Amino acid sequence: WQSSETLDRIFGIDKNDDRSIAGWLEIVHPDEKQKLDEYLRLEVIGKRKSFNKEYRIVTINDKQTKWVCGFGDVKFDDSGNITEMIGTIQDITGRKKAEENLKQSEKRFRVLIEKGDDMITLSANDGELIYGSPSITRVLGYSVDEFLNKSAYDFIYPDEIPGLIENTTEISQTRGKSFYSQLRLLHKNNNWIWCEVTITNMLDEPGINALVSNFRDITQRKEAEENLRKSEKRYRYLFENNPMPIWIIDLNTFKFLEVNEMAIMQYGYSRKEFLSMTAMDIRPDEEKMHFKQSDHAFEINSTNYNRGIWNHRKKDGTIIQAEIIAYDVIYEGVPAQFILSNDVTEREKAEENLKQSESKLKEAQKIAQIGSWELNFATNLSLWSEETCRIYGLSPEENKQTYSSWLSFIHPED
């Protein structure tokens, strides 16, 4: 056989290579030889058909595997023997690779659709469902047959249908346009489940000609969001209506991030004023440096809640003593402190007055040389004042005595 330079290049041969039928079969890929031999004998020769076949070859010069497409007309003599074949051979390796890549891509895509959790549907412009992925059963409980040939609107929460129709109508005007929404779908068990959906206009896309919808079940997420919203509402109520002043400060800047009504009422600043201030602004000047240098290390699970008693300054300049309870929290993404402030000014004054009274009583007893004691009948212990201890020749640390020990101090004749 004779061949063109192009065919020689495809086969990887030169003028010295065998150009017989056997030489041609030597070029054919080993896996193709038997099939090609049968095709020649049974179809081309046996039925006198034209040669039209795609097959693989292995090039002679560099042993590359290629795909080729051969087409040829066969001429026979009166005895039915082949006298001549004229045809063409085209290198289709690139096309075959593209087809294989497409096949693999389609296979992967089908696996994603059929095995994925997302539900994919194709629907006509009027809402009629023409395709549904197998995940319909996992998401909505229906078989694919139960789902198809119905209107998509049969499964959508009634209040959400008008908005869906409006958006679908809008994207139908523009090829490839999409919109995103969250809506409720009717499960086979008659419960409504929340889904997020992206619908894309592929009505003019050959082979699809539909609106493509991708649904994802977000019921658990919506329930969590609703529970969080209710929880935030409850905590907001407790925060705003707490009988103690409460605020939240940024631990990096000490800026007030939030304050409740009682803080506004007791300290005299408006909410707007509070939120423009820092915790330094409610400290007397002489305590600002002490506050700044205090340990404000963030420790989310700390059990050290009581941060002591601090002097605070109200808007009118009044100085109060506030007992501070603080919790380290994350607030809107930043390390913060949730702080409760309890005005203990009067309590501290009362305690100071009591200390002064006790001190004066001790001094008066010392001057008058009069001691005092208290007896607890349940424990049979008496508590002696310092002056009583001095009169009996005891140290102040020996102020707890019993009735028997007291008798030991009494003169035998008494």
C-alpha positions in Angstrom: 0.0 0.0 0.0 1.0 3.6 -0.6 0.5 6.5 1.8 0.9 10.2 2.0 3.5 12.0 4.0 0.8 12.9 6.5 -0.2 9.3 7.0 3.4 8.3 7.4 3.8 10.9 10.1 0.6 9.6 11.9 1.9 6.0 11.7 5.5 6.9 12.5 6.8 5.1 9.4 9.2 5.8 6.6 9.8 4.4 3.1 11.7 1.4 4.4 8.8 0.0 6.6 6.7 -2.9 5.5 3.6 -1.7 3.6 1.7 -4.9 3.4 -1.5 -5.9 5.2 0.7 -7.6 7.8 2.7 -4.4 8.1 -0.4 -2.4 8.7 -1.6 -4.9 11.3 1.7 -4.5 13.0 0.9 -0.9 13.6 -2.5 -1.7 15.1 -2.7 -1.7 18.9 -2.5 -5.3 20.3 -5.9 -4.9 21.9 -7.5 -3.9 18.6 -6.0 -6.5 16.3 -8.5 -9.3 16.7 -11.5 -6.9 16.5 -10.1 -5.2 13.5 -9.3 -8.5 11.8 -12.8 -9.7 12.3 -14.2 -6.4 11.1 -12.2 -6.7 7.9 -13.2 -10.3 7.2 -16.8 -10.3 8.3 -18.0 -6.7 7.5 -15.8 -5.2 4.9 -15.0 -8.3 2.8 -17.9 -10.5 3.8 -20.6 -7.9 3.3 -18.6 -5.7 0.9 -19.1 -2.6 3.0 -16.9 0.5 3.1 -14.3 0.6 5.8 -15.3 3.0 8.5 -13.7 2.3 11.9 -12.1 4.1 14.8 -9.2 2.2 16.4 -5.9 2.5 18.2 -2.4 2.2 16.8 1.1 2.1 18.2 3.5 4.2 16.1 6.5 2.5 14.7 9.1 5.1 15.4 8.3 6.2 19.0 5.7 3.7 20.2 3.1 6.3 21.0 -0.5 5.1 21.3 -2.9 7.1 19.0 -6.5 7.0 18.1 -7.2 7.1 14.3 -10.4 7.0 12.2 -10.1 5.1 9.0 -12.5 5.4 6.1 -12.2 3.7 2.7 -13.9 2.3 -0.4 -13.1 -1.3 -1.3 -13.1 -2.6 -4.9 -13.6 -6.3 -5.8 -13.0 -8.3 -8.9 -15.6 -10.6 -10.5 -14.5 -13.4 -8.2 -15.1 -11.3 -5.1 -11.5 -10.7 -4.2 -10.3 -7.3 -3.0 -8.4 -5.5 -5.8 -8.0 -2.1 -4.3 -8.9 0.1 -1.2 -8.7 3.9 -1.3 -9.3 5.8 1.8 -8.2 8.3 4.5 -6.9 8.0 8.0 -7.3 10.8 10.5 -5.5 11.3 13.8 -8.4 11.7 16.3 -6.3 11.3 19.5 -7.1 14.8 20.7 -10.8 14.3 20.2 -10.8 10.9 22.0 -9.0 12.4 25.0 -11.5 15.2 25.1 -14.4 12.6 24.9 -12.8 10.6 27.7 -12.3 13.7 29.9 -15.9 14.6 29.2 -17.0 11.1 30.1 -15.1 11.2 33.4 -16.4 14.7 34.2 -20.0 13.6 33.5 -19.4 10.5 35.7 -18.1 12.6 38.6 -20.9 15.1 38.1 -23.5 12.3 38.2 -22.0 10.9 41.4 -22.1 14.3 43.0 -25.7 14.7 42.0 -26.9 11.2 42.9 -24.8 10.8 46.1 -24.7 14.3 47.4 -26.9 15.7 50.2 -28.1 18.7 48.1 -31.3 18.3 46.2 -31.2 19.3 42.5 -34.3 19.8 40.4 -35.0 20.9 36.8 -38.3 22.7 36.2 -40.1 24.3 33.4 -40.8 28.0 33.4 -44.3 27.4 34.8 -42.9 25.4 37.7 -43.5 21.8 36.4 -40.9 19.5 37.8 -39.1 17.5 35.0 -36.1 16.1 36.9 -35.2 15.5 40.6 -32.0 14.0 42.0 -32.2 10.9 44.2 -31.5 13.1 47.3 -35.1 14.2 47.1 -35.9 11.1 49.2 -33.3 12.0 51.8 -34.4 15.6 52.0 -38.2 15.4 51.6 -39.1 11.8 52.0 -40.7 11.4 48.5 -39.6 9.0 45.9 -38.5 10.6 42.6 -41.7 9.3 40.9 -43.9 10.9 43.6 -42.1 14.2 43.1 -42.0 14.6 39.3 -44.7 15.9 36.9 -46.0 18.1 39.7 -45.7 21.8 40.2 -42.8 22.9 42.4 -45.3 25.3 44.0 -47.2 22.3 45.4 -44.3 21.8 47.9 -43.6 25.4 48.9 -45.0 27.2 51.9 -47.9 29.3 50.7 -46.6 32.6 52.0 -43.4 32.2 50.1 -44.9 31.4 46.7 -45.5 35.1 45.5 -41.9 36.1 46.2 -40.6 33.0 44.5 -42.8 33.6 41.4 -41.6 37.2 41.2 -37.9 36.2 41.4 -38.3 33.3 39.0 -40.0 35.6 36.5 -37.2 38.1 36.7 -34.4 35.7 36.1 -36.3 34.1 33.3 -35.6 37.2 31.2 -31.8 36.8 31.4 -29.9 33.7 30.4 -27.7 32.3 33.2 -29.1 34.7 35.8 -29.5 33.3 39.4 -31.1 34.2 42.7 -30.8 32.9 46.2 -33.5 32.5 48.8 -34.5 30.6 52.0 -37.8 29.0 52.0 -39.8 26.1 53.5 -40.7 22.9 51.7 -43.3 20.3 52.6 -41.9 17.0 53.7 -43.8 13.8 53.1 -44.5 13.6 56.8 -46.4 17.0 56.5 -43.7 18.9 58.4 -42.1 22.0 56.9 -38.4 22.0 56.5 -36.2 25.0 55.8 -34.0 25.0 52.7 -31.7 27.5 51.1 -32.0 27.4 47.3 -30.2 28.9 44.3 -32.2 28.9 41.1 -30.4 29.5 37.8 -32.0 30.2 34.4 -30.8 27.6 32.0 -33.9 27.6 29.8 -31.9 28.3 26.7 -29.1 25.9 27.5 -29.1 23.0 25.0 -29.7 19.6 26.7 -31.0 21.3 29.9 -33.7 23.8 28.8 -35.0 24.3 32.4 -34.6 26.3 35.6 -32.0 24.5 37.7 -32.6 24.6 41.4 -30.1 23.5 44.1 -31.7 23.0 47.5 -29.9 22.4 50.8 -31.6 21.4 54.1 -30.9 24.1 56.7 -33.6 23.1 59.2 -31.2 22.5 62.0 -29.4 25.7 61.4 -32.7 27.7 61.4 -33.7 26.0 64.6 -30.4 26.8 66.2 -30.7 30.5 65.0 -34.2 30.7 66.4 -33.1 29.2 69.8 -30.2 31.6 69.8 -32.6 34.5 69.0 -34.9 33.5 71.9 -31.9 33.0 74.2 -30.5 36.5 73.3 -33.9 38.0 73.9 -34.2 36.4 77.3 -30.7 37.5 78.3 -31.3 41.0 76.9 -34.4 41.2 79.1 -32.4 40.1 82.1 -29.6 42.5 81.3 -31.9 45.5 80.7 -34.1 44.9 83.7 -31.6 43.8 86.2 -31.9 45.8 89.5 -28.1 46.2 89.6 -26.0 48.4 87.2 -24.4 46.2 84.5 -22.1 47.1 81.7 -19.7 45.4 79.3 -16.3 46.8 78.5 -13.7 46.0 75.9 -10.7 44.6 77.7 -8.2 46.1 75.2 -9.5 49.7 75.3 -11.8 49.7 78.5 -14.4 51.3 76.3 -18.1 50.7 77.3 -19.7 48.4 74.8 -23.1 48.1 76.5 -24.9 49.4 79.6 -28.2 48.6 81.2 -31.0 51.0 82.4 -30.0 50.7 86.1 -26.4 51.9 85.3 -27.8 54.9 83.4 -30.2 55.7 86.3 -27.6 55.3 89.1 -24.6 56.9 87.5 -26.5 59.7 85.7 -24.9 59.3 82.3 -27.1 58.8 79.2 -26.6 55.6 77.1 -25.0 57.7 74.4 -22.6 59.3 77.0 -21.7 55.9 78.4 -20.9 54.4 75.0 -18.5 57.3 74.3 -16.6 56.7 77.5 -14.2 54.2 79.0 -14.1 52.6 82.4 -11.4 55.1 83.3 -13.8 57.9 83.1 -15.9 56.8 86.1 -12.8 56.6 88.3 -11.5 59.4 90.5 -8.3 60.8 89.2 -6.3 59.4 92.1 -7.4 55.8 91.2 -7.1 55.9 87.4 -3.5 54.7 87.4 -4.2 52.0 89.9 -7.1 50.7 87.7 -4.9 50.8 84.6 -2.2 48.8 86.3 -4.5 46.2 87.7 -4.6 42.7 86.4 -7.0 42.6 83.5 -5.7 39.3 82.0 -8.5 37.6 80.0 -9.5 34.2 81.3 -12.7 33.0 79.9 -13.2 30.2 82.5 -11.9 32.1 85.5 -13.6 31.5 88.8 -12.3 34.8 90.2 -15.5 36.8 89.9 -15.2 39.2 92.9 -12.9 42.0 91.9 -13.1 44.0 95.1 -14.5 47.4 96.1 -13.7 50.4 93.9 -14.4 54.1 94.1 -16.6 55.3 91.2 -17.6 58.8 90.2 -21.1 59.6 89.1 -21.9 62.3 86.5 -22.7 64.8 89.3 -19.3 64.2 90.9 -20.5 62.1 93.8 -18.0 59.4 94.8 -19.5 56.0 95.6 -18.0 52.7 96.7 -18.9 49.9 94.3 -18.4 46.2 94.8 -17.5 44.7 91.4 -18.4 41.3 90.1 -16.8 40.6 86.7 -16.9 37.8 84.2 -14.6 37.5 81.2 -16.6 37.0 78.0 -16.3 37.2 74.2 -18.6 40.0 73.1 -19.1 40.6 69.3 -15.8 39.0 68.7 -13.6 40.8 71.2 -12.3 39.9 74.7 -14.6 41.8 77.1 -15.8 41.8 80.7 -19.4 41.6 81.9 -19.5 43.7 85.1 -22.1 44.0 87.8 -21.7 47.0 90.1 -23.2 47.0 93.6 -23.3 50.4 95.4 -22.0 49.5 98.9 -21.3 53.1 100.0 -23.9 53.0 102.9 -22.8 49.5 104.0 -19.1 50.5 104.1 -20.0 53.6 106.1 -22.0 51.5 108.5 -19.2 49.0 108.9 -16.7 51.9 109.5 -19.0 53.4 112.1 -19.3 50.0 113.8 -15.5 49.7 113.9 -15.2 53.2 115.3 -17.9 52.4 118.0 -16.1 49.2 118.9 -12.8 51.1 119.2 -14.4 53.7 121.4 -16.0 51.0 123.6 -12.6 49.4 124.0 -11.0 52.7 125.0 -13.8 53.5 127.5 -13.5 50.1 129.1 -9.8 50.5 129.4 -10.2 53.9 131.1 -12.9 52.8 133.4 -11.3 49.4 133.9 -14.6 47.7 133.1 -14.6 44.5 131.1 -17.4 42.8 129.2 -18.3 39.3 128.2 -20.8 37.3 126.2 -21.9 33.7 127.1 -23.2 31.3 124.5 -25.3 28.7 126.4 -25.3 26.3 123.4 -21.5 26.0 123.4 -20.8 26.9 127.0 -18.2 29.4 125.7 -17.9 33.0 126.8 -16.2 35.7 124.7 -14.2 38.2 126.8 -13.3 41.7 125.9 -9.7 42.8 125.9 -10.2 44.7 129.1 -11.7 41.6 130.8 -8.7 39.6 129.7 -6.4 42.3 131.1 -8.2 42.3 134.4 -7.8 38.5 134.6 -4.2 38.6 133.6 -4.8 37.0 130.2 -3.6 38.0 126.7 -6.2 39.2 124.2 -5.8 35.9 122.3 -7.1 34.0 125.4 -10.5 35.7 125.1 -12.5 32.4 124.8 -13.3 30.8 128.2 -15.7 28.3 129.6 -17.7 28.5 132.9 -15.2 26.0 134.4 -12.2 28.0 133.3 -13.8 31.1 134.8 -14.3 29.4 138.1 -10.6 28.6 138.2 -9.9 32.3 138.5 -12.2 32.8 141.5 -10.5 33.1 145.0 -11.0 29.9 147.0 -12.7 31.8 149.8 -15.2 33.3 147.3 
